[in-house]
Amino acid sequence: MAVTPGEAGGSTAAAAAVQRRLAAEVLRKLRLAAESEDKDDRDIVAAEVFADVTGELNSAARDSTGALYRRWYEALAPYFCKSWEASEALLALLRQLWGQPFAAPILALLLHQWLLVHPEAGGADQRLKHLNVLFSGARQLFLGDVETGRAAFQPLFVFIAEQVVLGPDQRRLDALPAPGREHVMALAAAFLPYYCSREDFLVHLGEFPSPHHTLDSGGHLAGEGADFAVDRITDALSKEIRAEQALLRYLRMLMALRGRPHLALLRTATRVRLQGELYMLSQPGGPRYAPRRVNARALEALDALFPAGRRTRRLISFAFRFMHPQEWPWFWWDFCTRAARAAAAWLLAAWAALAAACARLWRPLARLQLRWRPGWQPRLWWQH
């Protein structure tokens, strides 16, 4: 997709015209894919549409939309949210392409605002099915970010998490069918550690709602959904997150719970599941076969969140490494590295203490220094 400089006016009318033209182009290509009888042709056209809507805006398009968006789907989703005719036409075309691997991600990118904002969107009898397809496509997109270390679909996550699940108006969340409400909350919780900063992660975890309560049944209480969120994060760690950098980020976010009241809100079963998953990630072998940096970070997370039994875990870890000779060089490397760091830290602390002591001794000596009087000369011994 491309926008020519002549179409970039910087006004709302120009932005609406660009969105309308791009939406028409998306519908045209998907209509070609739906009408094609060859599966390979359908796959090629659908892949082309996906590449178009996930591409970055050029400078002319950024000027026309007020530099609010970075990617095409961010500019198109508000248009489809406002235009029911275009949204229903897009949904009808995607339903003809249900078996195509790009259908669910395209639906999640372009129709997430329409389906989640309007309670009547998608039809009363098919609404839950369309929501499930949306959540499936969004999960595929988020996992793609996790595996590649990017944040291309963070705006989609921000809308789902901050405008639906954690939004100030809980009626939008409560308007979803009960299974859909639980699915969207599980989706937001599973990727909180990846897309949020440390401070936002702690705030969102403390404000996370419960899937079992609505405004009609008494309202949401702060912190009541923390157990649900941590349970879904543990599920993601055990089943979906495989990239080393993503695992390190998840473990770093979980370590932020140390000393926080969130841990006290967890059920015993959730605490046991989290502890078991961290323990498996701390082991050098199966069933996870996590990288060494992940092993070390998981062991640190265990010590931070569950300090009871720390020495026993260290002893067991040492015993397992001792029974695997291939781990001995790494064990000695870790030992020497930690010893060198500890020695360097001790030397720096000793040098700082010595410098402080010398400074304290120098102050009184400086005050006792002899002051030379004008015209006074010291007499030498042979002058007596």
Secondary structure, DSSP 8 states (H G I E B T S, - for coil): ----GGG--SSHHHHHHHHHHHHHHHHHHHHHHHH-S-HHHHHHHHHHHHHHHHSB--HHHHHHTTT--SBHHHHHHHHHHH-HHHHHHHHHHHHTTTTSTTHHHHHHHHHHHHHHH-TTTT-TTTHHHHHHHHHHHHHHHHHHHHHHT--TTHHHHHIIIIIIIS-S-THHHHTS-HHHHHHHHHHHHHTHHHHS-HHHHHHHHHH---TT--TTTT---TTTTHHHHHHHHHHHHHHT---HHHHHHHHHHHHTTTTSTTGGGS-HHHHHHHHHHHHHHHSSSTTT---HHHHHHHHHHHHHH--TTHHHHHHHHHHHHHT-GGGHHHHHHHHHHHHHHHHHHHHHHHHHHHHHHHHHHHHHHHHT-----TT-----GGG-
